[in-house]
């Protein structure tokens, strides 16, 4: 599985989970995931100012506000992407949030 793919000037970042902090709070996992996304975008020659779409999966939608505070602090003002946030089971029980993004170059 590729963590990020570049095609026709677009970066597609696979769903990222907090491998470095499994079992941590939703806020901490969100920070970890967003840092992973920053690194993947940078490696592809992009950054969060070029986001066009994001999908966020939460294992418990009642943690939306906790995740969203971290998201709002991270996202570049004036560059917010189209976004969907849904409740879903994730690949392993220690993960509470997963985020996938699409960005331009």
Rosetta blueprint (number, residue, H / E / L):
1 X L
2 X L
3 X L
4 X E
5 X E
6 X E
7 X E
8 X L
9 X L
10 X E
11 X E
12 X E
13 X E
14 X E
15 X E
16 X E
17 X L
18 X L
19 X H
20 X H
21 X H
22 X L
23 X L
24 X L
25 X L
26 X H
27 X H
28 X H
29 X H
30 X H
31 X H
32 X H
33 X H
34 X H
35 X H
36 X H
37 X H
38 X H
39 X H
40 X H
41 X H
42 X H
43 X H
44 X H
45 X L
46 X L
47 X L
48 X H
49 X H
50 X H
51 X E
52 X E
53 X E
54 X E
55 X E
56 X E
57 X E
58 X E
59 X L
60 X L
61 X H
62 X H
63 X H
64 X H
65 X H
66 X H
67 X H
68 X H
69 X H
70 X H
71 X H
72 X H
73 X H
74 X H
75 X L
76 X L
77 X L
78 X L
79 X L
80 X L
81 X L
82 X E
83 X E
84 X E
85 X E
86 X E
87 X E
88 X L
89 X L
90 X L
91 X L
92 X L
93 X L
94 X L
95 X L
96 X L
97 X E
98 X E
99 X E
100 X E
101 X E
102 X E
103 X E
104 X E
105 X L
